[in-house]
Structures are given as C-alpha cells and as structure tokens.
Amino acid sequence: MEQAVKKLQDEIAGSQNNPYIQVIGNFLIQHVQAHPECAEKMVVKGKSIAKSLEAMKSEAKKKQSNGMAMLTDAEGYAIVLKYFEIDGQPVQAVQTIQPEPEVSRFDVKLDDFM
C-alpha cells in the first residue's frame, strides 16, 4: 500500500499546476487507504492519474451535447476506478446542491399607491 500511495503522491507533487490531478490523486489515496487490496492495481506500470483523466474525458465526449459534456463526481470517480481496473463504486459521498426556492422580491399592493 505504501508503494501505491507514494506513486500517487509523486504524481500529485509533480503536477502542482493541474488541480484535477490533485483532486483525483487525493481521491485515489483515500480509496487505497480504505481498500488496501486495490494498491497493486495503482502501481501498474503505465497507469497514471493523468491517463485516468483522459479516460474521463473520453467518456464525457460520448455524452456530449452541443459541444458540452458533464460528469457527476460519482461518474467521474467510477471511471477512474474502472481505468485502474478496480471493481466497485467510489466510497466518497456526493454532495448535491438544492436550488433555493424562487422568492418574488416585488410585493406591491394597490393600497400602497392610495
């Protein structure tokens, strides 16, 4: 497990200017710490965080509409795990944003003008 974490940390440190590598790298470190049995799949030669981002990009392109594509956090993390040939779903909770109810700011009564 230590070897997998070190490999991930080295790639994160070498890519300080790419916030996506930071996010996915930290996710993978947490995942391998929670599932040490996955560590051997992280150290496979030729596999990297950057290449897992390319896998996410390829999957997003398949879903694009009008030149735009989006993935949820859970979808993105699942693609990364699939890239590393890790079965199962990511353990990270996905936060959902609830829209605030629309409130009318314009409240005028006829009596206000009399």
C-alpha positions as CSV (number, residue, x, y, z in Angstrom):
1,M,0.0,0.0,0.0
2,E,2.8,2.4,0.8
3,Q,4.2,2.0,-2.7
4,A,0.9,2.9,-4.3
5,V,0.4,6.0,-2.0
6,K,4.0,7.1,-2.8
7,K,3.4,6.7,-6.5
8,L,0.2,8.8,-6.3
9,Q,1.9,11.4,-4.1
10,D,4.8,11.7,-6.5
11,E,2.5,12.3,-9.4
12,I,0.5,14.9,-7.4
13,A,3.7,16.7,-6.4
14,G,4.9,16.7,-10.0
15,S,1.6,18.3,-11.2
16,Q,1.1,21.2,-8.8
17,N,-0.3,23.3,-11.7
18,N,-3.1,20.8,-12.5
19,P,-5.9,20.9,-9.9
20,Y,-7.6,17.9,-11.4
21,I,-4.6,15.7,-10.8
22,Q,-4.7,16.9,-7.2
23,V,-8.4,16.0,-6.7
24,I,-8.2,12.6,-8.4
25,G,-4.9,11.8,-6.7
26,N,-6.3,12.6,-3.3
27,F,-9.4,10.5,-4.0
28,L,-7.2,7.6,-5.1
29,I,-5.1,7.9,-2.0
30,Q,-8.2,7.8,0.2
31,H,-9.6,4.9,-1.8
32,V,-6.4,2.8,-1.5
33,Q,-6.2,3.6,2.3
34,A,-9.8,2.4,2.7
35,H,-9.2,-0.6,0.3
36,P,-5.6,-1.8,0.6
37,E,-6.3,-4.7,-1.6
38,C,-6.5,-2.2,-4.5
39,A,-3.0,-1.0,-4.0
40,E,-1.4,-3.4,-6.5
41,K,-3.6,-2.0,-9.3
42,M,-2.4,1.5,-8.6
43,V,1.3,0.6,-9.2
44,V,0.8,-1.0,-12.6
45,K,3.4,0.4,-15.0
46,G,1.9,2.8,-17.5
47,K,-1.1,3.7,-15.3
48,S,-1.3,7.2,-14.0
49,I,-3.7,9.8,-12.7
50,A,-3.2,11.9,-15.8
51,K,-4.2,9.0,-18.0
52,S,-7.3,8.3,-15.8
53,L,-8.3,11.9,-16.5
54,E,-8.0,11.1,-20.2
55,A,-10.3,8.2,-19.7
56,M,-12.8,10.5,-18.0
57,K,-12.5,12.9,-21.0
58,S,-13.2,10.1,-23.4
59,E,-16.3,9.1,-21.5
60,A,-17.6,12.6,-21.3
61,K,-17.1,13.1,-25.0
62,K,-19.5,10.2,-25.6
63,K,-22.2,12.0,-23.6
64,Q,-21.7,15.5,-25.1
65,S,-24.5,17.6,-26.4
66,N,-24.0,20.8,-28.3
67,G,-20.2,20.7,-27.6
68,M,-20.7,20.4,-23.8
69,A,-20.4,17.4,-21.6
70,M,-20.6,16.9,-17.8
71,L,-20.0,14.1,-15.4
72,T,-21.1,13.9,-11.8
73,D,-18.5,13.3,-9.2
74,A,-19.7,9.7,-8.8
75,E,-19.5,9.1,-12.5
76,G,-16.0,10.6,-12.7
77,Y,-14.7,8.6,-9.8
78,A,-16.3,5.4,-11.1
79,I,-14.5,6.0,-14.5
80,V,-11.2,6.5,-12.7
81,L,-11.6,3.2,-10.7
82,K,-12.6,1.4,-13.9
83,Y,-9.4,2.8,-15.6
84,F,-7.3,1.3,-12.8
85,E,-9.4,-2.0,-13.2
86,I,-10.8,-1.7,-9.7
87,D,-14.3,-3.2,-9.1
88,G,-16.9,-1.4,-7.1
89,Q,-18.1,2.1,-6.6
90,P,-16.3,5.0,-5.0
91,V,-17.0,5.4,-1.3
92,Q,-16.9,9.2,-1.4
93,A,-20.2,10.8,-0.8
94,V,-21.6,13.1,-3.5
95,Q,-22.9,16.4,-2.4
96,T,-26.0,17.6,-4.2
97,I,-26.9,21.3,-4.4
98,Q,-30.5,22.1,-3.9
99,P,-31.8,25.2,-5.7
100,E,-33.2,27.8,-3.5
101,P,-36.9,28.4,-3.9
102,E,-37.7,31.3,-6.1
103,V,-38.9,34.2,-4.0
104,S,-40.6,37.2,-5.5
105,R,-39.0,40.5,-4.3
106,F,-41.7,42.6,-5.9
107,D,-44.6,42.9,-3.5
108,V,-46.9,45.8,-4.2
109,K,-50.5,46.3,-3.2
110,L,-52.9,48.8,-4.7
111,D,-53.3,50.3,-1.2
112,D,-49.7,51.3,-1.3
113,F,-50.5,53.8,-4.1
114,M,-53.5,55.4,-2.5
